[in-house]
Amino acid sequence: MYVVASLIFINYYASNNVGLVPVYGDVMDGEALRILGELHPEKEIVPINGEVIALLGGGIHCVTQQQPLF
């Protein structure tokens, strides 16, 4: 069994019009979406499954960062 820390909700990605928020099938998912919706009323808040990314040691913000050009 594993426990996903609720602090992972803060690792979301905000673009110009959208906020991508990881959700985990947890009772706090709705509360996190509500709070981020209040913080960013101009953005569409989109929940996405964050369990796999979290298990592999990352978050939405981490995997959306720039990649170097080789």
All heavy atoms as a GROMACS GRO file, in nm:
protein
  534
    1MET      N    1   0.084  -0.118   0.000
    1MET     CA    2   0.000   0.000   0.000
    1MET      C    3   0.088   0.124   0.000
    1MET      O    4   0.195   0.126   0.058
    1MET     CB    5  -0.088   0.000   0.123
    1MET     CG    6  -0.186   0.113   0.126
    1MET     SD    7  -0.303   0.093   0.261
    1MET     CE    8  -0.290   0.252   0.336
    2TYR      N    9   0.044   0.227  -0.067
    2TYR     CA   10   0.118   0.353  -0.070
    2TYR      C   11   0.024   0.466  -0.035
    2TYR      O   12  -0.097   0.456  -0.048
    2TYR     CB   13   0.183   0.376  -0.206
    2TYR     CG   14   0.083   0.396  -0.317
    2TYR    CD1   15   0.042   0.525  -0.351
    2TYR    CD2   16   0.030   0.290  -0.387
    2TYR    CE1   17  -0.050   0.545  -0.451
    2TYR    CE2   18  -0.062   0.310  -0.487
    2TYR     CZ   19  -0.102   0.438  -0.519
    2TYR     OH   20  -0.193   0.459  -0.618
    3VAL      N   21   0.080   0.576   0.007
    3VAL     CA   22   0.003   0.694   0.040
    3VAL      C   23   0.054   0.809  -0.046
    3VAL      O   24   0.174   0.833  -0.052
    3VAL     CB   25   0.019   0.731   0.190
    3VAL    CG1   26  -0.055   0.859   0.222
    3VAL    CG2   27  -0.030   0.616   0.277
    4VAL      N   28  -0.036   0.878  -0.115
    4VAL     CA   29   0.001   0.994  -0.194
    4VAL      C   30  -0.019   1.117  -0.108
    4VAL      O   31  -0.127   1.142  -0.057
    4VAL     CB   32  -0.086   1.004  -0.322
    4VAL    CG1   33  -0.052   1.129  -0.400
    4VAL    CG2   34  -0.067   0.880  -0.407
    5ALA      N   35   0.087   1.194  -0.090
    5ALA     CA   36   0.079   1.314  -0.007
    5ALA      C   37  -0.010   1.418  -0.074
    5ALA      O   38  -0.003   1.439  -0.194
    5ALA     CB   39   0.219   1.372   0.014
    6SER      N   40  -0.094   1.483   0.003
    6SER     CA   41  -0.183   1.585  -0.053
    6SER      C   42  -0.106   1.705  -0.105
    6SER      O   43  -0.157   1.783  -0.184
    6SER     CB   44  -0.286   1.628   0.050
    6SER     OG   45  -0.221   1.684   0.163
    7LEU      N   46   0.019   1.722  -0.066
    7LEU     CA   47   0.099   1.832  -0.115
    7LEU      C   48   0.124   1.823  -0.265
    7LEU      O   49   0.158   1.920  -0.329
    7LEU     CB   50   0.234   1.837  -0.042
    7LEU     CG   51   0.228   1.870   0.105
    7LEU    CD1   52   0.366   1.858   0.168
    7LEU    CD2   53   0.171   2.008   0.127
    8ILE      N   54   0.105   1.706  -0.323
    8ILE     CA   55   0.127   1.688  -0.466
    8ILE      C   56   0.026   1.770  -0.547
    8ILE      O   57   0.052   1.804  -0.660
    8ILE     CB   58   0.123   1.538  -0.502
    8ILE    CG1   59   0.240   1.468  -0.435
    8ILE    CG2   60   0.128   1.517  -0.652
    8ILE    CD1   61   0.238   1.318  -0.449
    9PHE      N   62  -0.087   1.808  -0.491
    9PHE     CA   63  -0.184   1.891  -0.562
    9PHE      C   64  -0.123   2.024  -0.606
    9PHE      O   65  -0.164   2.081  -0.705
    9PHE     CB   66  -0.307   1.919  -0.476
    9PHE     CG   67  -0.398   1.802  -0.459
    9PHE    CD1   68  -0.416   1.745  -0.335
    9PHE    CD2   69  -0.466   1.748  -0.568
    9PHE    CE1   70  -0.502   1.638  -0.318
    9PHE    CE2   71  -0.551   1.640  -0.552
    9PHE     CZ   72  -0.569   1.585  -0.427
   10ILE      N   73  -0.025   2.072  -0.532
   10ILE     CA   74   0.034   2.201  -0.566
   10ILE      C   75   0.121   2.192  -0.692
   10ILE      O   76   0.152   2.292  -0.755
   10ILE     CB   77   0.114   2.258  -0.448
   10ILE    CG1   78   0.132   2.407  -0.466
   10ILE    CG2   79   0.248   2.188  -0.432
   10ILE    CD1   80   0.175   2.479  -0.341
   11ASN      N   81   0.156   2.073  -0.733
   11ASN     CA   82   0.238   2.055  -0.853
   11ASN      C   83   0.146   2.047  -0.975
   11ASN      O   84   0.135   1.945  -1.040
   11ASN     CB   85   0.324   1.929  -0.840
   11ASN     CG   86   0.438   1.928  -0.938
   11ASN    OD1   87   0.426   1.975  -1.051
   11ASN    ND2   88   0.550   1.874  -0.896
   12TYR      N   89   0.080   2.158  -1.004
   12TYR     CA   90  -0.009   2.166  -1.120
   12TYR      C   91   0.056   2.255  -1.225
   12TYR      O   92   0.158   2.319  -1.200
   12TYR     CB   93  -0.147   2.220  -1.080
   12TYR     CG   94  -0.148   2.364  -1.035
   12TYR    CD1   95  -0.184   2.465  -1.123
   12TYR    CD2   96  -0.114   2.399  -0.905
   12TYR    CE1   97  -0.185   2.597  -1.083
   12TYR    CE2   98  -0.116   2.530  -0.864
   12TYR     CZ   99  -0.151   2.630  -0.953
   12TYR     OH  100  -0.152   2.760  -0.913
   13TYR      N  101  -0.004   2.258  -1.344
   13TYR     CA  102   0.051   2.339  -1.453
   13TYR      C  103  -0.053   2.441  -1.496
   13TYR      O  104  -0.166   2.405  -1.527
   13TYR     CB  105   0.089   2.250  -1.572
   13TYR     CG  106   0.140   2.328  -1.690
   13TYR    CD1  107   0.268   2.380  -1.689
   13TYR    CD2  108   0.059   2.353  -1.799
   13TYR    CE1  109   0.316   2.454  -1.796
   13TYR    CE2  110   0.107   2.427  -1.906
   13TYR     CZ  111   0.235   2.477  -1.904
   13TYR     OH  112   0.281   2.550  -2.010
   14ALA      N  113  -0.014   2.567  -1.497
   14ALA     CA  114  -0.103   2.674  -1.540
   14ALA      C  115  -0.053   2.734  -1.671
   14ALA      O  116   0.059   2.784  -1.677
   14ALA     CB  117  -0.110   2.782  -1.433
   15SER      N  118  -0.135   2.723  -1.775
   15SER     CA  119  -0.102   2.787  -1.903
   15SER      C  120  -0.184   2.916  -1.912
   15SER      O  121  -0.243   2.959  -1.814
   15SER     CB  122  -0.133   2.692  -2.019
   15SER     OG  123  -0.273   2.679  -2.035
   16ASN      N  124  -0.191   2.974  -2.030
   16ASN     CA  125  -0.266   3.099  -2.046
   16ASN      C  126  -0.413   3.085  -2.010
   16ASN      O  127  -0.469   3.172  -1.945
   16ASN     CB  128  -0.254   3.150  -2.190
   16ASN     CG  129  -0.114   3.197  -2.221
   16ASN    OD1  130  -0.038   3.233  -2.132
   16ASN    ND2  131  -0.078   3.194  -2.347
   17ASN      N  132  -0.476   2.976  -2.053
   17ASN     CA  133  -0.621   2.962  -2.034
   17ASN      C  134  -0.663   2.840  -1.954
   17ASN      O  135  -0.781   2.824  -1.926
   17ASN     CB  136  -0.690   2.954  -2.172
   17ASN     CG  137  -0.662   3.076  -2.256
   17ASN    OD1  138  -0.670   3.188  -2.207
   17ASN    ND2  139  -0.629   3.055  -2.381
   18VAL      N  140  -0.570   2.752  -1.922
   18VAL     CA  141  -0.603   2.624  -1.860
   18VAL      C  142  -0.512   2.598  -1.741
   18VAL      O  143  -0.395   2.632  -1.743
   18VAL     CB  144  -0.589   2.509  -1.963
   18VAL    CG1  145  -0.612   2.374  -1.900
   18VAL    CG2  146  -0.682   2.530  -2.080
   19GLY      N  147  -0.567   2.534  -1.640
   19GLY     CA  148  -0.488   2.481  -1.530
   19GLY      C  149  -0.503   2.330  -1.528
   19GLY      O  150  -0.615   2.279  -1.515
   20LEU      N  151  -0.394   2.257  -1.547
   20LEU     CA  152  -0.396   2.110  -1.542
   20LEU      C  153  -0.364   2.068  -1.399
   20LEU      O  154  -0.256   2.097  -1.349
   20LEU     CB  155  -0.294   2.052  -1.639
   20LEU     CG  156  -0.310   2.088  -1.785
   20LEU    CD1  157  -0.197   2.028  -1.867
   20LEU    CD2  158  -0.446   2.043  -1.837
   21VAL      N  159  -0.458   2.002  -1.336
   21VAL     CA  160  -0.446   1.968  -1.194
   21VAL      C  161  -0.447   1.816  -1.179
   21VAL      O  162  -0.540   1.749  -1.224
   21VAL     CB  163  -0.561   2.029  -1.112
   21VAL    CG1  164  -0.546   1.994  -0.965
   21VAL    CG2  165  -0.568   2.179  -1.134
   22PRO      N  166  -0.344   1.760  -1.115
   22PRO     CA  167  -0.343   1.616  -1.094
   22PRO      C  168  -0.448   1.576  -0.991
   22PRO      O  169  -0.468   1.645  -0.891
   22PRO     CB  170  -0.202   1.588  -1.042
   22PRO     CG  171  -0.161   1.716  -0.976
   22PRO     CD  172  -0.225   1.825  -1.056
   23VAL      N  173  -0.517   1.467  -1.018
   23VAL     CA  174  -0.611   1.409  -0.922
   23VAL      C  175  -0.573   1.263  -0.901
   23VAL      O  176  -0.507   1.203  -0.986
   23VAL     CB  177  -0.758   1.423  -0.968
   23VAL    CG1  178  -0.801   1.568  -0.971
   23VAL    CG2  179  -0.780   1.360  -1.104
   24TYR      N  180  -0.613   1.209  -0.788
   24TYR     CA  181  -0.564   1.078  -0.746
   24TYR      C  182  -0.673   0.982  -0.702
   24TYR      O  183  -0.645   0.879  -0.642
   24TYR     CB  184  -0.464   1.096  -0.632
   24TYR     CG  185  -0.353   1.191  -0.669
   24TYR    CD1  186  -0.358   1.325  -0.633
   24TYR    CD2  187  -0.246   1.147  -0.745
   24TYR    CE1  188  -0.258   1.412  -0.670
   24TYR    CE2  189  -0.145   1.234  -0.783
   24TYR     CZ  190  -0.152   1.366  -0.745
   24TYR     OH  191  -0.053   1.453  -0.784
   25GLY      N  192  -0.799   1.013  -0.730
   25GLY     CA  193  -0.907   0.928  -0.680
   25GLY      C  194  -0.921   0.940  -0.530
   25GLY      O  195  -0.965   0.847  -0.463
   26ASP      N  196  -0.884   1.055  -0.477
   26ASP     CA  197  -0.883   1.079  -0.334
   26ASP      C  198  -1.000   1.171  -0.298
   26ASP      O  199  -1.048   1.248  -0.381
   26ASP     CB  200  -0.750   1.147  -0.296
   26ASP     CG  201  -0.732   1.160  -0.147
   26ASP    OD1  202  -0.690   1.062  -0.083
   26ASP    OD2  203  -0.762   1.269  -0.092
   27VAL      N  204  -1.044   1.166  -0.174
   27VAL     CA  205  -1.155   1.251  -0.129
   27VAL      C  206  -1.119   1.400  -0.138
   27VAL      O  207  -1.209   1.484  -0.145
   27VAL     CB  208  -1.199   1.216   0.014
   27VAL    CG1  209  -1.254   1.075   0.020
   27VAL    CG2  210  -1.086   1.234   0.114
   28MET      N  211  -0.991   1.435  -0.141
   28MET     CA  212  -0.950   1.575  -0.148
   28MET      C  213  -0.939   1.628  -0.290
   28MET      O  214  -0.914   1.747  -0.310
   28MET     CB  215  -0.816   1.594  -0.075
   28MET     CG  216  -0.824   1.569   0.074
   28MET     SD  217  -0.951   1.670   0.158
   28MET     CE  218  -0.883   1.833   0.136
   29ASP      N  219  -0.959   1.544  -0.391
   29ASP     CA  220  -0.952   1.589  -0.530
   29ASP      C  221  -1.045   1.708  -0.556
   29ASP      O  222  -1.004   1.810  -0.611
   29ASP     CB  223  -0.989   1.477  -0.627
   29ASP     CG  224  -0.882   1.369  -0.640
   29ASP    OD1  225  -0.770   1.387  -0.588
   29ASP    OD2  226  -0.913   1.265  -0.702
   30GLY      N  227  -1.170   1.694  -0.517
   30GLY     CA  228  -1.268   1.800  -0.540
   30GLY      C  229  -1.232   1.930  -0.472
   30GLY      O  230  -1.250   2.038  -0.527
   31GLU      N  231  -1.182   1.919  -0.351
   31GLU     CA  232  -1.142   2.039  -0.275
   31GLU      C  233  -1.026   2.109  -0.343
   31GLU      O  234  -1.023   2.232  -0.354
   31GLU     CB  235  -1.106   2.001  -0.132
   31GLU     CG  236  -1.070   2.116  -0.043
   31GLU     CD  237  -1.189   2.206  -0.007
   31GLU    OE1  238  -1.303   2.179  -0.050
   31GLU    OE2  239  -1.167   2.305   0.064
   32ALA      N  240  -0.928   2.032  -0.391
   32ALA     CA  241  -0.814   2.091  -0.462
   32ALA      C  242  -0.860   2.162  -0.589
   32ALA      O  243  -0.816   2.274  -0.618
   32ALA     CB  244  -0.711   1.984  -0.495
   33LEU      N  245  -0.951   2.100  -0.663
   33LEU     CA  246  -1.003   2.161  -0.786
   33LEU      C  247  -1.080   2.289  -0.754
   33LEU      O  248  -1.067   2.390  -0.825
   33LEU     CB  249  -1.093   2.062  -0.860
   33LEU     CG  250  -1.023   1.939  -0.915
   33LEU    CD1  251  -1.126   1.839  -0.966
   33LEU    CD2  252  -0.923   1.975  -1.023
   34ARG      N  253  -1.157   2.287  -0.646
   34ARG     CA  254  -1.234   2.405  -0.606
   34ARG      C  255  -1.142   2.520  -0.570
   34ARG      O  256  -1.159   2.634  -0.616
   34ARG     CB  257  -1.325   2.372  -0.488
   34ARG     CG  258  -1.414   2.489  -0.445
   34ARG     CD  259  -1.484   2.462  -0.314
   34ARG     NE  260  -1.391   2.453  -0.201
   34ARG     CZ  261  -1.329   2.558  -0.144
   34ARG    NH1  262  -1.347   2.679  -0.191
   34ARG    NH2  263  -1.249   2.540  -0.041
   35ILE      N  264  -1.040   2.493  -0.489
   35ILE     CA  265  -0.948   2.597  -0.445
   35ILE      C  266  -0.872   2.656  -0.563
   35ILE      O  267  -0.861   2.779  -0.576
   35ILE     CB  268  -0.850   2.542  -0.339
   35ILE    CG1  269  -0.926   2.513  -0.209
   35ILE    CG2  270  -0.734   2.639  -0.315
   35ILE    CD1  271  -0.846   2.435  -0.107
   36LEU      N  272  -0.821   2.571  -0.650
   36LEU     CA  273  -0.747   2.621  -0.766
   36LEU      C  274  -0.839   2.698  -0.861
   36LEU      O  275  -0.797   2.794  -0.924
   36LEU     CB  276  -0.674   2.508  -0.837
   36LEU     CG  277  -0.554   2.456  -0.756
   36LEU    CD1  278  -0.502   2.326  -0.816
   36LEU    CD2  279  -0.445   2.560  -0.751
   37GLY      N  280  -0.965   2.657  -0.871
   37GLY     CA  281  -1.062   2.732  -0.950
   37GLY      C  282  -1.085   2.871  -0.895
   37GLY      O  283  -1.099   2.968  -0.969
   38GLU      N  284  -1.088   2.884  -0.762
   38GLU     CA  285  -1.102   3.016  -0.699
   38GLU      C  286  -0.977   3.101  -0.718
   38GLU      O  287  -0.987   3.222  -0.736
   38GLU     CB  288  -1.133   3.000  -0.550
   38GLU     CG  289  -1.272   2.948  -0.522
   38GLU     CD  290  -1.298   2.931  -0.373
   38GLU    OE1  291  -1.213   2.968  -0.290
   38GLU    OE2  292  -1.407   2.879  -0.340
   39LEU      N  293  -0.861   3.037  -0.714
   39LEU     CA  294  -0.736   3.111  -0.732
   39LEU      C  295  -0.714   3.157  -0.876
   39LEU      O  296  -0.647   3.256  -0.901
   39LEU     CB  297  -0.617   3.024  -0.688
   39LEU     CG  298  -0.606   2.996  -0.539
   39LEU    CD1  299  -0.496   2.895  -0.513
   39LEU    CD2  300  -0.581   3.125  -0.463
   40HIS      N  301  -0.771   3.082  -0.970
   40HIS     CA  302  -0.753   3.111  -1.113
   40HIS      C  303  -0.890   3.115  -1.183
   40HIS      O  304  -0.919   3.030  -1.268
   40HIS     CB  305  -0.665   3.004  -1.179
   40HIS     CG  306  -0.529   2.994  -1.121
   40HIS    ND1  307  -0.431   3.087  -1.145
   40HIS    CD2  308  -0.473   2.901  -1.039
   40HIS    CE1  309  -0.320   3.052  -1.081
   40HIS    NE2  310  -0.344   2.940  -1.016
   41PRO      N  311  -0.974   3.213  -1.152
   41PRO     CA  312  -1.108   3.215  -1.211
   41PRO      C  313  -1.108   3.234  -1.362
   41PRO      O  314  -1.206   3.200  -1.429
   41PRO     CB  315  -1.177   3.332  -1.140
   41PRO     CG  316  -1.066   3.419  -1.092
   41PRO     CD  317  -0.951   3.326  -1.063
   42GLU      N  318  -1.000   3.284  -1.418
   42GLU     CA  319  -0.992   3.308  -1.563
   42GLU      C  320  -0.954   3.182  -1.640
   42GLU      O  321  -0.956   3.181  -1.763
   42GLU     CB  322  -0.891   3.420  -1.592
   42GLU     CG  323  -0.745   3.381  -1.578
   42GLU     CD  324  -0.692   3.361  -1.435
   42GLU    OE1  325  -0.769   3.379  -1.337
   42GLU    OE2  326  -0.574   3.328  -1.421
   43LYS      N  327  -0.916   3.076  -1.570
   43LYS     CA  328  -0.870   2.953  -1.635
   43LYS      C  329  -0.973   2.841  -1.624
   43LYS      O  330  -1.046   2.832  -1.526
   43LYS     CB  331  -0.740   2.904  -1.571
   43LYS     CG  332  -0.624   3.001  -1.585
   43LYS     CD  333  -0.498   2.942  -1.530
   43LYS     CE  334  -0.385   3.039  -1.523
   43LYS     NZ  335  -0.359   3.117  -1.642
   44GLU      N  336  -0.975   2.756  -1.725
   44GLU     CA  337  -1.051   2.632  -1.715
   44GLU      C  338  -0.965   2.533  -1.636
   44GLU      O  339  -0.852   2.505  -1.675
   44GLU     CB  340  -1.080   2.575  -1.854
   44GLU     CG  341  -1.150   2.442  -1.850
   44GLU     CD  342  -1.167   2.378  -1.987
   44GLU    OE1  343  -1.121   2.436  -2.087
   44GLU    OE2  344  -1.223   2.268  -1.992
   45ILE      N  345  -1.015   2.483  -1.526
   45ILE     CA  346  -0.941   2.389  -1.443
   45ILE      C  347  -0.973   2.248  -1.490
   45ILE      O  348  -1.088   2.206  -1.487
   45ILE     CB  349  -0.976   2.407  -1.294
   45ILE    CG1  350  -0.945   2.550  -1.248
   45ILE    CG2  351  -0.901   2.305  -1.208
   45ILE    CD1  352  -0.800   2.593  -1.264
   46VAL      N  353  -0.869   2.177  -1.536
   46VAL     CA  354  -0.888   2.045  -1.596
   46VAL      C  355  -0.820   1.940  -1.508
   46VAL      O  356  -0.697   1.941  -1.492
   46VAL     CB  357  -0.827   2.041  -1.738
   46VAL    CG1  358  -0.843   1.902  -1.798
   46VAL    CG2  359  -0.891   2.147  -1.826
   47PRO      N  360  -0.898   1.849  -1.449
   47PRO     CA  361  -0.837   1.741  -1.370
   47PRO      C  362  -0.777   1.635  -1.462
   47PRO      O  363  -0.837   1.600  -1.564
   47PRO     CB  364  -0.955   1.685  -1.291
   47PRO     CG  365  -1.075   1.718  -1.373
   47PRO     CD  366  -1.043   1.845  -1.448
   48ILE      N  367  -0.658   1.589  -1.429
   48ILE     CA  368  -0.597   1.479  -1.502
   48ILE      C  369  -0.542   1.378  -1.403
   48ILE      O  370  -0.504   1.413  -1.291
   48ILE     CB  371  -0.487   1.526  -1.600
   48ILE    CG1  372  -0.377   1.599  -1.526
   48ILE    CG2  373  -0.544   1.616  -1.707
   48ILE    CD1  374  -0.261   1.632  -1.615
   49ASN      N  375  -0.540   1.252  -1.442
   49ASN     CA  376  -0.494   1.146  -1.353
   49ASN      C  377  -0.346   1.164  -1.325
   49ASN      O  378  -0.263   1.157  -1.415
   49ASN     CB  379  -0.521   1.010  -1.417
   49ASN     CG  380  -0.491   0.896  -1.323
   49ASN    OD1  381  -0.401   0.903  -1.240
   49ASN    ND2  382  -0.566   0.789  -1.336
   50GLY      N  383  -0.312   1.187  -1.199
   50GLY     CA  384  -0.174   1.210  -1.161
   50GLY      C  385  -0.107   1.094  -1.091
   50GLY      O  386   0.009   1.104  -1.051
   51GLU      N  387  -0.178   0.982  -1.076
   51GLU     CA  388  -0.124   0.870  -0.999
   51GLU      C  389   0.004   0.812  -1.059
   51GLU      O  390   0.102   0.790  -0.989
   51GLU     CB  391  -0.228   0.761  -0.982
   51GLU     CG  392  -0.342   0.802  -0.890
   51GLU     CD  393  -0.440   0.689  -0.870
   51GLU    OE1  394  -0.409   0.600  -0.790
   51GLU    OE2  395  -0.546   0.690  -0.935
   52VAL      N  396   0.003   0.785  -1.188
   52VAL     CA  397   0.119   0.721  -1.250
   52VAL      C  398   0.241   0.813  -1.245
   52VAL      O  399   0.351   0.771  -1.210
   52VAL     CB  400   0.088   0.679  -1.396
   52VAL    CG1  401   0.213   0.629  -1.465
   52VAL    CG2  402  -0.020   0.574  -1.397
   53ILE      N  403   0.219   0.941  -1.278
   53ILE     CA  404   0.331   1.036  -1.274
   53ILE      C  405   0.386   1.045  -1.132
   53ILE      O  406   0.508   1.047  -1.112
   53ILE     CB  407   0.286   1.173  -1.325
   53ILE    CG1  408   0.246   1.163  -1.472
   53ILE    CG2  409   0.397   1.276  -1.309
   53ILE    CD1  410   0.179   1.288  -1.527
   54ALA      N  411   0.298   1.049  -1.033
   54ALA     CA  412   0.343   1.058  -0.893
   54ALA      C  413   0.421   0.934  -0.852
   54ALA      O  414   0.523   0.943  -0.783
   54ALA     CB  415   0.223   1.079  -0.801
   55LEU      N  416   0.374   0.817  -0.894
   55LEU     CA  417   0.443   0.694  -0.858
   55LEU      C  418   0.583   0.687  -0.920
   55LEU      O  419   0.673   0.624  -0.866
   55LEU     CB  420   0.361   0.572  -0.901
   55LEU     CG  421   0.237   0.546  -0.818
   55LEU    CD1  422   0.155   0.433  -0.881
   55LEU    CD2  423   0.272   0.513  -0.675
   56LEU      N  424   0.600   0.751  -1.034
   56LEU     CA  425   0.730   0.752  -1.100
   56LEU      C  426   0.818   0.868  -1.053
   56LEU      O  427   0.927   0.888  -1.105
   56LEU     CB  428   0.712   0.757  -1.252
   56LEU     CG  429   0.643   0.633  -1.310
   56LEU    CD1  430   0.613   0.653  -1.458
   56LEU    CD2  431   0.727   0.508  -1.288
   57GLY      N  432   0.768   0.944  -0.955
   57GLY     CA  433   0.851   1.046  -0.891
   57GLY      C  434   0.842   1.185  -0.950
   57GLY      O  435   0.931   1.266  -0.931
   58GLY      N  436   0.734   1.217  -1.018
   58GLY     CA  437   0.723   1.350  -1.076
   58GLY      C  438   0.588   1.411  -1.051
   58GLY      O  439   0.511   1.364  -0.968
   59GLY      N  440   0.561   1.516  -1.122
   59GLY     CA  441   0.433   1.585  -1.114
   59GLY      C  442   0.406   1.652  -1.247
   59GLY      O  443   0.493   1.658  -1.336
   60ILE      N  444   0.285   1.706  -1.264
   60ILE     CA  445   0.246   1.768  -1.389
   60ILE      C  446   0.341   1.881  -1.426
   60ILE      O  447   0.386   1.891  -1.540
   60ILE     CB  448   0.101   1.821  -1.379
   60ILE    CG1  449   0.005   1.708  -1.349
   60ILE    CG2  450   0.061   1.897  -1.504
   60ILE    CD1  451   0.012   1.593  -1.445
   61HIS      N  452   0.372   1.967  -1.332
   61HIS     CA  453   0.462   2.078  -1.361
   61HIS      C  454   0.599   2.027  -1.403
   61HIS      O  455   0.660   2.080  -1.496
   61HIS     CB  456   0.473   2.170  -1.239
   61HIS     CG  457   0.544   2.298  -1.268
   61HIS    ND1  458   0.679   2.311  -1.251
   61HIS    CD2  459   0.498   2.414  -1.318
   61HIS    CE1  460   0.714   2.433  -1.287
   61HIS    NE2  461   0.607   2.498  -1.327
   62CYS      N  462   0.646   1.922  -1.340
   62CYS     CA  463   0.778   1.866  -1.373
   62CYS      C  464   0.783   1.814  -1.517
   62CYS      O  465   0.879   1.841  -1.588
   62CYS     CB  466   0.812   1.750  -1.280
   62CYS     SG  467   0.819   1.793  -1.106
   63VAL      N  468   0.682   1.742  -1.560
   63VAL     CA  469   0.686   1.680  -1.692
   63VAL      C  470   0.649   1.774  -1.805
   63VAL      O  471   0.659   1.738  -1.921
   63VAL     CB  472   0.599   1.552  -1.699
   63VAL    CG1  473   0.646   1.448  -1.600
   63VAL    CG2  474   0.452   1.585  -1.681
   64THR      N  475   0.608   1.896  -1.773
   64THR     CA  476   0.576   1.992  -1.878
   64THR      C  477   0.686   2.095  -1.897
   64THR      O  478   0.669   2.191  -1.971
   64THR     CB  479   0.445   2.067  -1.846
   64THR    OG1  480   0.457   2.131  -1.720
   64THR    CG2  481   0.327   1.972  -1.846
   65GLN      N  482   0.799   2.074  -1.835
   65GLN     CA  483   0.909   2.170  -1.849
   65GLN      C  484   0.980   2.154  -1.982
   65GLN      O  485   0.968   2.052  -2.050
   65GLN     CB  486   1.007   2.153  -1.732
   65GLN     CG  487   0.947   2.193  -1.600
   65GLN     CD  488   0.892   2.334  -1.603
   65GLN    OE1  489   0.964   2.430  -1.621
   65GLN    NE2  490   0.760   2.346  -1.591
   66GLN      N  491   1.058   2.252  -2.016
   66GLN     CA  492   1.127   2.255  -2.144
   66GLN      C  493   1.226   2.137  -2.155
   66GLN      O  494   1.284   2.095  -2.058
   66GLN     CB  495   1.208   2.386  -2.157
   66GLN     CG  496   1.124   2.510  -2.144
   66GLN     CD  497   1.091   2.549  -2.000
   66GLN    OE1  498   1.147   2.495  -1.906
   66GLN    NE2  499   1.001   2.641  -1.984
   67GLN      N  500   1.239   2.092  -2.278
   67GLN     CA  501   1.335   1.987  -2.308
   67GLN      C  502   1.448   2.048  -2.389
   67GLN      O  503   1.423   2.126  -2.479
   67GLN     CB  504   1.269   1.874  -2.389
   67GLN     CG  505   1.161   1.802  -2.314
   67GLN     CD  506   1.214   1.730  -2.192
   67GLN    OE1  507   1.315   1.662  -2.199
   67GLN    NE2  508   1.146   1.743  -2.080
   68PRO      N  509   1.572   2.012  -2.360
   68PRO     CA  510   1.683   2.070  -2.437
   68PRO      C  511   1.681   2.021  -2.581
   68PRO      O  512   1.639   1.909  -2.610
   68PRO     CB  513   1.806   2.018  -2.363
   68PRO     CG  514   1.760   1.898  -2.289
   68PRO     CD  515   1.615   1.920  -2.258
   69LEU      N  516   1.725   2.106  -2.672
   69LEU     CA  517   1.734   2.071  -2.812
   69LEU      C  518   1.870   2.009  -2.837
   69LEU      O  519   1.975   2.069  -2.811
   69LEU     CB  520   1.716   2.196  -2.898
   69LEU     CG  521   1.723   2.178  -3.048
   69LEU    CD1  522   1.609   2.086  -3.094
   69LEU    CD2  523   1.712   2.312  -3.117
   70PHE      N  524   1.872   1.885  -2.883
   70PHE     CA  525   1.998   1.815  -2.910
   70PHE      C  526   2.021   1.803  -3.057
   70PHE      O  527   1.936   1.785  -3.135
   70PHE     CB  528   1.999   1.675  -2.848
   70PHE     CG  529   2.002   1.679  -2.698
   70PHE    CD1  530   1.888   1.656  -2.625
   70PHE    CD2  531   2.120   1.707  -2.631
   70PHE    CE1  532   1.891   1.658  -2.486
   70PHE    CE2  533   2.124   1.710  -2.494
   70PHE     CZ  534   2.009   1.685  -2.421
   0.00000   0.00000   0.00000
